[in-house]
């Protein structure tokens, strides 16, 4: 999970499992809002966990606002290209599943890997 500003990841978090509203709210509160600057716009797709009242309040508490992309429009979402690049990078740099965590860490810490 990560945000994206100027084509660079912010607040990256590698975890095992799926994301739900409570997990997402925790990530926003503990990581993302610390990286946001007042006046920024946070753009999200329509994933259910993006839409909680608490998440919106957290974003607004640091002087930012949230807008949602139209449904089924990944081509409008810049982070989708980032995720595609990450998947390609991992495919080319990972040799075994047990090395996935290290590969993800390296991806997020390598300049211009996205």
Beta strands, then each sheet from edge to edge (+ up, - down):
strand 1: 3-5
strand 2: 8-10
strand 3: 41-44
strand 4: 65-68
sheet 1: 1+ 2-
sheet 2: 3+ 4+
end
